[in-house]
Amino acid sequence: MGLPKGRGLHAQVWIAQVGRVPQLLLDSDVEENDRSARDVTDRLYGGGGDHRLLQEMLLGIGGVRAIRVYCRITGHPEPEVFHTNEGHAGF
């Protein structure tokens, strides 16, 4: 995902099977990221405003991208609506 000033934010997608439901988990601790980007997913509800904004961008933008790729790979239909319980994924 592109960020201001030419930076990028990359994430590894982990899949946890919860019963019959796949749960996609985003992990920014990957080699392609600089130190601050690697720390984006190290905690929830912590850090400053910039940290929180990056988390919300990764969840909102990266989460939708991850779901779309997952659906293409597995043959599942892509969702037409995304419901989130709170503002974290508002992007």
Biopython code that builds the backbone (N, CA, C, O; Angstrom):
import numpy as np
from Bio.PDB.StructureBuilder import StructureBuilder

atoms = [
    (1, "MET", "N", (0.851, -1.158, 0.000)),
    (1, "MET", "CA", (0.000, 0.000, 0.000)),
    (1, "MET", "C", (0.903, 1.228, 0.000)),
    (1, "MET", "O", (1.860, 1.295, 0.771)),
    (2, "GLY", "N", (0.604, 2.196, -0.859)),
    (2, "GLY", "CA", (1.400, 3.403, -0.934)),
    (2, "GLY", "C", (1.093, 4.377, 0.193)),
    (2, "GLY", "O", (-0.055, 4.534, 0.610)),
    (3, "LEU", "N", (2.139, 5.021, 0.672)),
    (3, "LEU", "CA", (2.021, 6.026, 1.730)),
    (3, "LEU", "C", (2.646, 7.323, 1.244)),
    (3, "LEU", "O", (3.370, 7.315, 0.249)),
    (4, "PRO", "N", (2.384, 8.436, 1.918)),
    (4, "PRO", "CA", (3.020, 9.699, 1.535)),
    (4, "PRO", "C", (4.547, 9.619, 1.577)),
    (4, "PRO", "O", (5.120, 8.782, 2.273)),
    (5, "LYS", "N", (5.185, 10.500, 0.824)),
    (5, "LYS", "CA", (6.645, 10.620, 0.767)),
    (5, "LYS", "C", (7.303, 9.371, 0.191)),
    (5, "LYS", "O", (8.438, 9.048, 0.541)),
    (6, "GLY", "N", (6.598, 8.675, -0.686)),
    (6, "GLY", "CA", (7.171, 7.521, -1.366)),
    (6, "GLY", "C", (7.334, 6.274, -0.522)),
    (6, "GLY", "O", (7.925, 5.293, -0.974)),
    (7, "ARG", "N", (6.823, 6.296, 0.687)),
    (7, "ARG", "CA", (6.924, 5.119, 1.554)),
    (7, "ARG", "C", (5.848, 4.113, 1.181)),
    (7, "ARG", "O", (4.866, 4.442, 0.516)),
    (8, "GLY", "N", (6.052, 2.901, 1.616)),
    (8, "GLY", "CA", (5.059, 1.859, 1.399)),
    (8, "GLY", "C", (4.799, 1.104, 2.685)),
    (8, "GLY", "O", (5.601, 1.145, 3.619)),
    (9, "LEU", "N", (3.686, 0.424, 2.723)),
    (9, "LEU", "CA", (3.341, -0.426, 3.858)),
    (9, "LEU", "C", (2.928, -1.772, 3.297)),
    (9, "LEU", "O", (1.921, -1.884, 2.598)),
    (10, "HIS", "N", (3.708, -2.785, 3.604)),
    (10, "HIS", "CA", (3.461, -4.144, 3.126)),
    (10, "HIS", "C", (2.982, -4.993, 4.295)),
    (10, "HIS", "O", (3.283, -4.710, 5.455)),
    (11, "ALA", "N", (2.235, -6.033, 3.969)),
    (11, "ALA", "CA", (1.745, -6.922, 5.024)),
    (11, "ALA", "C", (1.707, -8.359, 4.536)),
    (11, "ALA", "O", (1.396, -8.636, 3.378)),
    (12, "GLN", "N", (2.027, -9.255, 5.437)),
    (12, "GLN", "CA", (1.866, -10.693, 5.234)),
    (12, "GLN", "C", (0.451, -11.038, 5.673)),
    (12, "GLN", "O", (-0.033, -10.524, 6.682)),
    (13, "VAL", "N", (-0.208, -11.901, 4.922)),
    (13, "VAL", "CA", (-1.545, -12.353, 5.308)),
    (13, "VAL", "C", (-1.422, -13.766, 5.858)),
    (13, "VAL", "O", (-0.921, -14.668, 5.186)),
    (14, "TRP", "N", (-1.881, -13.940, 7.073)),
    (14, "TRP", "CA", (-1.925, -15.258, 7.703)),
    (14, "TRP", "C", (-3.380, -15.699, 7.712)),
    (14, "TRP", "O", (-4.278, -14.877, 7.895)),
    (15, "ILE", "N", (-3.613, -16.971, 7.518)),
    (15, "ILE", "CA", (-4.983, -17.486, 7.542)),
    (15, "ILE", "C", (-5.130, -18.433, 8.722)),
    (15, "ILE", "O", (-4.419, -19.432, 8.830)),
    (16, "ALA", "N", (-6.059, -18.102, 9.599)),
    (16, "ALA", "CA", (-6.388, -18.964, 10.738)),
    (16, "ALA", "C", (-7.777, -19.532, 10.481)),
    (16, "ALA", "O", (-8.719, -18.786, 10.213)),
    (17, "GLN", "N", (-7.901, -20.825, 10.562)),
    (17, "GLN", "CA", (-9.196, -21.460, 10.355)),
    (17, "GLN", "C", (-9.932, -21.502, 11.692)),
    (17, "GLN", "O", (-9.476, -22.155, 12.630)),
    (18, "VAL", "N", (-11.052, -20.817, 11.782)),
    (18, "VAL", "CA", (-11.856, -20.772, 12.998)),
    (18, "VAL", "C", (-13.146, -21.539, 12.697)),
    (18, "VAL", "O", (-14.094, -20.990, 12.136)),
    (19, "GLY", "N", (-13.160, -22.808, 13.079)),
    (19, "GLY", "CA", (-14.270, -23.662, 12.665)),
    (19, "GLY", "C", (-14.225, -23.814, 11.154)),
    (19, "GLY", "O", (-13.216, -24.253, 10.604)),
    (20, "ARG", "N", (-15.304, -23.458, 10.483)),
    (20, "ARG", "CA", (-15.344, -23.518, 9.024)),
    (20, "ARG", "C", (-15.034, -22.173, 8.382)),
    (20, "ARG", "O", (-15.086, -22.042, 7.159)),
    (21, "VAL", "N", (-14.711, -21.178, 9.196)),
    (21, "VAL", "CA", (-14.531, -19.817, 8.694)),
    (21, "VAL", "C", (-13.050, -19.441, 8.672)),
    (21, "VAL", "O", (-12.376, -19.524, 9.699)),
    (22, "PRO", "N", (-12.535, -19.024, 7.500)),
    (22, "PRO", "CA", (-11.153, -18.553, 7.454)),
    (22, "PRO", "C", (-11.065, -17.128, 8.003)),
    (22, "PRO", "O", (-11.868, -16.262, 7.653)),
    (23, "GLN", "N", (-10.089, -16.906, 8.858)),
    (23, "GLN", "CA", (-9.864, -15.573, 9.405)),
    (23, "GLN", "C", (-8.542, -15.080, 8.842)),
    (23, "GLN", "O", (-7.508, -15.716, 9.046)),
    (24, "LEU", "N", (-8.560, -13.949, 8.131)),
    (24, "LEU", "CA", (-7.355, -13.387, 7.544)),
    (24, "LEU", "C", (-6.740, -12.391, 8.524)),
    (24, "LEU", "O", (-7.415, -11.472, 8.987)),
    (25, "LEU", "N", (-5.464, -12.576, 8.835)),
    (25, "LEU", "CA", (-4.745, -11.727, 9.781)),
    (25, "LEU", "C", (-3.645, -10.987, 9.030)),
    (25, "LEU", "O", (-2.900, -11.604, 8.269)),
    (26, "LEU", "N", (-3.531, -9.687, 9.229)),
    (26, "LEU", "CA", (-2.524, -8.876, 8.558)),
    (26, "LEU", "C", (-1.356, -8.619, 9.503)),
    (26, "LEU", "O", (-1.548, -8.231, 10.656)),
    (27, "ASP", "N", (-0.145, -8.840, 8.999)),
    (27, "ASP", "CA", (1.074, -8.706, 9.800)),
    (27, "ASP", "C", (2.055, -7.817, 9.045)),
    (27, "ASP", "O", (2.518, -8.189, 7.967)),
    (28, "SER", "N", (2.376, -6.655, 9.592)),
    (28, "SER", "CA", (3.284, -5.722, 8.921)),
    (28, "SER", "C", (4.755, -5.965, 9.258)),
    (28, "SER", "O", (5.616, -5.232, 8.772)),
    (29, "ASP", "N", (5.061, -6.954, 10.060)),
    (29, "ASP", "CA", (6.453, -7.250, 10.434)),
    (29, "ASP", "C", (7.108, -8.091, 9.334)),
    (29, "ASP", "O", (7.394, -9.274, 9.518)),
    (30, "VAL", "N", (7.336, -7.440, 8.178)),
    (30, "VAL", "CA", (7.944, -8.103, 7.023)),
    (30, "VAL", "C", (9.158, -7.308, 6.556)),
    (30, "VAL", "O", (9.255, -6.108, 6.812)),
    (31, "GLU", "N", (10.080, -7.973, 5.874)),
    (31, "GLU", "CA", (11.345, -7.359, 5.467)),
    (31, "GLU", "C", (11.177, -6.121, 4.596)),
    (31, "GLU", "O", (12.005, -5.212, 4.660)),
    (32, "GLU", "N", (10.129, -6.063, 3.786)),
    (32, "GLU", "CA", (9.941, -4.934, 2.865)),
    (32, "GLU", "C", (9.677, -3.615, 3.581)),
    (32, "GLU", "O", (9.840, -2.549, 2.987)),
    (33, "ASN", "N", (9.273, -3.672, 4.836)),
    (33, "ASN", "CA", (8.940, -2.464, 5.591)),
    (33, "ASN", "C", (10.131, -1.936, 6.376)),
    (33, "ASN", "O", (10.999, -2.696, 6.805)),
    (34, "ASP", "N", (10.156, -0.591, 6.560)),
    (34, "ASP", "CA", (11.144, -0.018, 7.469)),
    (34, "ASP", "C", (10.681, -0.287, 8.904)),
    (34, "ASP", "O", (9.594, -0.826, 9.118)),
    (35, "ARG", "N", (11.498, 0.084, 9.872)),
    (35, "ARG", "CA", (11.217, -0.248, 11.276)),
    (35, "ARG", "C", (9.849, 0.262, 11.734)),
    (35, "ARG", "O", (9.093, -0.477, 12.366)),
    (36, "SER", "N", (9.532, 1.509, 11.423)),
    (36, "SER", "CA", (8.254, 2.049, 11.905)),
    (36, "SER", "C", (7.069, 1.343, 11.255)),
    (36, "SER", "O", (6.045, 1.136, 11.905)),
    (37, "ALA", "N", (7.191, 0.975, 10.000)),
    (37, "ALA", "CA", (6.099, 0.257, 9.327)),
    (37, "ALA", "C", (5.973, -1.169, 9.860)),
    (37, "ALA", "O", (4.872, -1.715, 9.928)),
    (38, "ARG", "N", (7.094, -1.767, 10.234)),
    (38, "ARG", "CA", (7.046, -3.128, 10.783)),
    (38, "ARG", "C", (6.293, -3.168, 12.109)),
    (38, "ARG", "O", (5.725, -4.197, 12.476)),
    (39, "ASP", "N", (6.291, -2.052, 12.822)),
    (39, "ASP", "CA", (5.646, -1.990, 14.137)),
    (39, "ASP", "C", (4.144, -1.686, 14.081)),
    (39, "ASP", "O", (3.486, -1.652, 15.121)),
    (40, "VAL", "N", (3.599, -1.469, 12.894)),
    (40, "VAL", "CA", (2.191, -1.070, 12.781)),
    (40, "VAL", "C", (1.252, -2.095, 13.409)),
    (40, "VAL", "O", (0.269, -1.717, 14.046)),
    (41, "THR", "N", (1.536, -3.371, 13.243)),
    (41, "THR", "CA", (0.632, -4.400, 13.781)),
    (41, "THR", "C", (1.153, -5.045, 15.059)),
    (41, "THR", "O", (0.715, -6.136, 15.425)),
    (42, "ASP", "N", (2.083, -4.380, 15.741)),
    (42, "ASP", "CA", (2.654, -4.987, 16.952)),
    (42, "ASP", "C", (1.743, -4.876, 18.175)),
    (42, "ASP", "O", (1.949, -5.588, 19.158)),
    (43, "ARG", "N", (0.745, -4.001, 18.130)),
    (43, "ARG", "CA", (-0.186, -3.857, 19.251)),
    (43, "ARG", "C", (-1.457, -3.188, 18.733)),
    (43, "ARG", "O", (-1.462, -2.558, 17.676)),
    (44, "LEU", "N", (-2.510, -3.338, 19.488)),
    (44, "LEU", "CA", (-3.782, -2.714, 19.145)),
    (44, "LEU", "C", (-4.120, -1.696, 20.219)),
    (44, "LEU", "O", (-3.875, -1.926, 21.403)),
    (45, "TYR", "N", (-4.676, -0.586, 19.810)),
    (45, "TYR", "CA", (-5.083, 0.491, 20.714)),
    (45, "TYR", "C", (-3.902, 1.145, 21.423)),
    (45, "TYR", "O", (-4.071, 1.724, 22.497)),
    (46, "GLY", "N", (-2.733, 1.062, 20.848)),
    (46, "GLY", "CA", (-1.579, 1.699, 21.459)),
    (46, "GLY", "C", (-0.888, 2.600, 20.459)),
    (46, "GLY", "O", (-1.285, 2.667, 19.295)),
    (47, "GLY", "N", (0.142, 3.291, 20.907)),
    (47, "GLY", "CA", (0.884, 4.168, 20.021)),
    (47, "GLY", "C", (0.191, 5.509, 19.862)),
    (47, "GLY", "O", (-0.879, 5.748, 20.423)),
    (48, "GLY", "N", (0.823, 6.373, 19.089)),
    (48, "GLY", "CA", (0.277, 7.706, 18.876)),
    (48, "GLY", "C", (-0.716, 7.746, 17.729)),
    (48, "GLY", "O", (-1.125, 6.713, 17.200)),
    (49, "GLY", "N", (-1.092, 8.956, 17.357)),
    (49, "GLY", "CA", (-2.077, 9.150, 16.305)),
    (49, "GLY", "C", (-1.640, 8.619, 14.955)),
    (49, "GLY", "O", (-2.441, 8.034, 14.227)),
    (50, "ASP", "N", (-0.358, 8.820, 14.610)),
    (50, "ASP", "CA", (0.145, 8.317, 13.329)),
    (50, "ASP", "C", (0.106, 6.797, 13.289)),
    (50, "ASP", "O", (-0.252, 6.200, 12.274)),
    (51, "HIS", "N", (0.474, 6.182, 14.396)),
    (51, "HIS", "CA", (0.465, 4.716, 14.490)),
    (51, "HIS", "C", (-0.953, 4.192, 14.282)),
    (51, "HIS", "O", (-1.169, 3.237, 13.536)),
    (52, "ARG", "N", (-1.896, 4.814, 14.934)),
    (52, "ARG", "CA", (-3.307, 4.407, 14.819)),
    (52, "ARG", "C", (-3.814, 4.608, 13.391)),
    (52, "ARG", "O", (-4.536, 3.763, 12.863)),
    (53, "LEU", "N", (-3.437, 5.721, 12.769)),
    (53, "LEU", "CA", (-3.862, 5.993, 11.398)),
    (53, "LEU", "C", (-3.336, 4.927, 10.443)),
    (53, "LEU", "O", (-4.068, 4.460, 9.570)),
    (54, "LEU", "N", (-2.074, 4.541, 10.604)),
    (54, "LEU", "CA", (-1.511, 3.485, 9.760)),
    (54, "LEU", "C", (-2.220, 2.156, 9.990)),
    (54, "LEU", "O", (-2.448, 1.405, 9.042)),
    (55, "GLN", "N", (-2.570, 1.861, 11.237)),
    (55, "GLN", "CA", (-3.322, 0.635, 11.519)),
    (55, "GLN", "C", (-4.671, 0.655, 10.805)),
    (55, "GLN", "O", (-5.084, -0.343, 10.215)),
    (56, "GLU", "N", (-5.346, 1.788, 10.862)),
    (56, "GLU", "CA", (-6.660, 1.893, 10.243)),
    (56, "GLU", "C", (-6.564, 1.809, 8.727)),
    (56, "GLU", "O", (-7.423, 1.209, 8.080)),
    (57, "MET", "N", (-5.522, 2.408, 8.158)),
    (57, "MET", "CA", (-5.319, 2.308, 6.711)),
    (57, "MET", "C", (-5.033, 0.867, 6.304)),
    (57, "MET", "O", (-5.579, 0.375, 5.317)),
    (58, "LEU", "N", (-4.179, 0.195, 7.062)),
    (58, "LEU", "CA", (-3.850, -1.190, 6.730)),
    (58, "LEU", "C", (-5.080, -2.077, 6.842)),
    (58, "LEU", "O", (-5.317, -2.917, 5.974)),
    (59, "LEU", "N", (-5.855, -1.905, 7.887)),
    (59, "LEU", "CA", (-7.048, -2.730, 8.059)),
    (59, "LEU", "C", (-8.099, -2.419, 6.999)),
    (59, "LEU", "O", (-8.667, -3.334, 6.403)),
    (60, "GLY", "N", (-8.360, -1.144, 6.762)),
    (60, "GLY", "CA", (-9.396, -0.767, 5.805)),
    (60, "GLY", "C", (-9.017, -1.056, 4.363)),
    (60, "GLY", "O", (-9.758, -1.736, 3.653)),
    (61, "ILE", "N", (-7.880, -0.550, 3.925)),
    (61, "ILE", "CA", (-7.453, -0.717, 2.530)),
    (61, "ILE", "C", (-6.844, -2.096, 2.318)),
    (61, "ILE", "O", (-7.242, -2.831, 1.414)),
    (62, "GLY", "N", (-5.877, -2.436, 3.159)),
    (62, "GLY", "CA", (-5.211, -3.731, 3.019)),
    (62, "GLY", "C", (-6.138, -4.903, 3.274)),
    (62, "GLY", "O", (-6.011, -5.952, 2.643)),
    (63, "GLY", "N", (-7.073, -4.725, 4.204)),
    (63, "GLY", "CA", (-8.015, -5.800, 4.504)),
    (63, "GLY", "C", (-8.909, -6.131, 3.321)),
    (63, "GLY", "O", (-9.133, -7.302, 3.015)),
    (64, "VAL", "N", (-9.419, -5.103, 2.656)),
    (64, "VAL", "CA", (-10.262, -5.332, 1.476)),
    (64, "VAL", "C", (-9.440, -5.977, 0.367)),
    (64, "VAL", "O", (-9.908, -6.902, -0.296)),
    (65, "ARG", "N", (-8.223, -5.494, 0.164)),
    (65, "ARG", "CA", (-7.357, -6.097, -0.858)),
    (65, "ARG", "C", (-7.082, -7.562, -0.542)),
    (65, "ARG", "O", (-7.115, -8.411, -1.433)),
    (66, "ALA", "N", (-6.811, -7.856, 0.720)),
    (66, "ALA", "CA", (-6.523, -9.243, 1.116)),
    (66, "ALA", "C", (-7.725, -10.144, 0.863)),
    (66, "ALA", "O", (-7.573, -11.263, 0.372)),
    (67, "ILE", "N", (-8.905, -9.667, 1.193)),
    (67, "ILE", "CA", (-10.115, -10.466, 0.971)),
    (67, "ILE", "C", (-10.330, -10.711, -0.517)),
    (67, "ILE", "O", (-10.676, -11.824, -0.915)),
    (68, "ARG", "N", (-10.130, -9.691, -1.339)),
    (68, "ARG", "CA", (-10.318, -9.855, -2.789)),
    (68, "ARG", "C", (-9.328, -10.868, -3.363)),
    (68, "ARG", "O", (-9.707, -11.713, -4.174)),
    (69, "VAL", "N", (-8.075, -10.787, -2.952)),
    (69, "VAL", "CA", (-7.077, -11.753, -3.434)),
    (69, "VAL", "C", (-7.422, -13.154, -2.948)),
    (69, "VAL", "O", (-7.348, -14.114, -3.715)),
    (70, "TYR", "N", (-7.794, -13.275, -1.690)),
    (70, "TYR", "CA", (-8.179, -14.574, -1.134)),
    (70, "TYR", "C", (-9.320, -15.183, -1.950)),
    (70, "TYR", "O", (-9.295, -16.372, -2.269)),
    (71, "CYS", "N", (-10.303, -14.378, -2.280)),
    (71, "CYS", "CA", (-11.448, -14.878, -3.054)),
    (71, "CYS", "C", (-11.021, -15.330, -4.449)),
    (71, "CYS", "O", (-11.502, -16.351, -4.940)),
    (72, "ARG", "N", (-10.129, -14.585, -5.088)),
    (72, "ARG", "CA", (-9.648, -14.994, -6.414)),
    (72, "ARG", "C", (-8.885, -16.307, -6.337)),
    (72, "ARG", "O", (-9.052, -17.177, -7.192)),
    (73, "ILE", "N", (-8.050, -16.453, -5.319)),
    (73, "ILE", "CA", (-7.237, -17.668, -5.181)),
    (73, "ILE", "C", (-8.104, -18.881, -4.872)),
    (73, "ILE", "O", (-7.888, -19.960, -5.425)),
    (74, "THR", "N", (-9.076, -18.710, -3.999)),
    (74, "THR", "CA", (-9.878, -19.848, -3.539)),
    (74, "THR", "C", (-11.130, -20.095, -4.371)),
    (74, "THR", "O", (-11.749, -21.153, -4.257)),
    (75, "GLY", "N", (-11.507, -19.134, -5.204)),
    (75, "GLY", "CA", (-12.728, -19.279, -5.983)),
    (75, "GLY", "C", (-13.986, -18.875, -5.245)),
    (75, "GLY", "O", (-15.087, -19.012, -5.779)),
    (76, "HIS", "N", (-13.845, -18.379, -4.029)),
    (76, "HIS", "CA", (-15.007, -17.880, -3.288)),
    (76, "HIS", "C", (-15.510, -16.596, -3.960)),
    (76, "HIS", "O", (-14.716, -15.852, -4.536)),
    (77, "PRO", "N", (-16.797, -16.335, -3.892)),
    (77, "PRO", "CA", (-17.305, -15.078, -4.462)),
    (77, "PRO", "C", (-16.825, -13.888, -3.630)),
    (77, "PRO", "O", (-16.739, -13.962, -2.404)),
    (78, "GLU", "N", (-16.515, -12.787, -4.326)),
    (78, "GLU", "CA", (-16.095, -11.579, -3.614)),
    (78, "GLU", "C", (-17.303, -10.930, -2.951)),
    (78, "GLU", "O", (-18.378, -10.866, -3.547)),
    (79, "PRO", "N", (-17.135, -10.452, -1.727)),
    (79, "PRO", "CA", (-18.253, -9.776, -1.061)),
    (79, "PRO", "C", (-18.606, -8.476, -1.788)),
    (79, "PRO", "O", (-17.737, -7.803, -2.342)),
    (80, "GLU", "N", (-19.870, -8.146, -1.775)),
    (80, "GLU", "CA", (-20.321, -6.873, -2.336)),
    (80, "GLU", "C", (-20.407, -5.804, -1.252)),
    (80, "GLU", "O", (-20.368, -4.608, -1.543)),
    (81, "VAL", "N", (-20.523, -6.241, -0.007)),
    (81, "VAL", "CA", (-20.644, -5.332, 1.132)),
    (81, "VAL", "C", (-19.638, -5.760, 2.189)),
    (81, "VAL", "O", (-19.455, -6.951, 2.443)),
    (82, "PHE", "N", (-18.989, -4.778, 2.802)),
    (82, "PHE", "CA", (-18.066, -5.040, 3.904)),
    (82, "PHE", "C", (-18.637, -4.375, 5.151)),
    (82, "PHE", "O", (-18.838, -3.161, 5.173)),
    (83, "HIS", "N", (-18.897, -5.159, 6.180)),
    (83, "HIS", "CA", (-19.418, -4.622, 7.435)),
    (83, "HIS", "C", (-18.292, -4.632, 8.464)),
    (83, "HIS", "O", (-17.631, -5.651, 8.662)),
    (84, "THR", "N", (-18.084, -3.506, 9.107)),
    (84, "THR", "CA", (-17.104, -3.436, 10.189)),
    (84, "THR", "C", (-17.824, -2.981, 11.450)),
    (84, "THR", "O", (-18.760, -2.183, 11.393)),
    (85, "ASN", "N", (-17.385, -3.490, 12.565)),
    (85, "ASN", "CA", (-18.051, -3.174, 13.828)),
    (85, "ASN", "C", (-17.671, -1.822, 14.401)),
    (85, "ASN", "O", (-18.360, -1.303, 15.279)),
    (86, "GLU", "N", (-16.593, -1.253, 13.919)),
    (86, "GLU", "CA", (-16.163, 0.031, 14.445)),
    (86, "GLU", "C", (-15.378, 0.777, 13.384)),
    (86, "GLU", "O", (-15.202, 0.272, 12.276)),
    (87, "GLY", "N", (-14.910, 1.955, 13.702)),
    (87, "GLY", "CA", (-14.258, 2.812, 12.730)),
    (87, "GLY", "C", (-12.865, 2.417, 12.310)),
    (87, "GLY", "O", (-12.295, 3.050, 11.421)),
    (88, "HIS", "N", (-12.290, 1.385, 12.920)),
    (88, "HIS", "CA", (-10.922, 1.002, 12.579)),
    (88, "HIS", "C", (-10.727, 0.745, 11.090)),
    (88, "HIS", "O", (-9.666, 1.050, 10.545)),
    (89, "ALA", "N", (-11.711, 0.203, 10.441)),
    (89, "ALA", "CA", (-11.564, -0.162, 9.028)),
    (89, "ALA", "C", (-12.258, 0.837, 8.113)),
    (89, "ALA", "O", (-12.609, 0.492, 6.984)),
    (90, "GLY", "N", (-12.460, 2.042, 8.565)),
    (90, "GLY", "CA", (-13.198, 3.042, 7.803)),
    (90, "GLY", "C", (-12.593, 3.418, 6.469)),
    (90, "GLY", "O", (-13.296, 3.945, 5.607)),
    (91, "PHE", "N", (-11.302, 3.162, 6.272)),
    (91, "PHE", "CA", (-10.677, 3.487, 4.994)),
    (91, "PHE", "C", (-11.105, 2.495, 3.946)),
    (91, "PHE", "O", (-10.685, 2.596, 2.794)),
]
sb = StructureBuilder()
sb.init_structure("model")
sb.init_model(0)
sb.init_chain("A")
sb.init_seg("    ")
for serial, (resi, resn, name, xyz) in enumerate(atoms, 1):
    if name == "N":
        sb.init_residue(resn, " ", resi, " ")
    sb.init_atom(name, np.array(xyz, "f"), 0.0, 1.0, " ", f" {name:<3s}", serial, name[0])
structure = sb.get_structure()
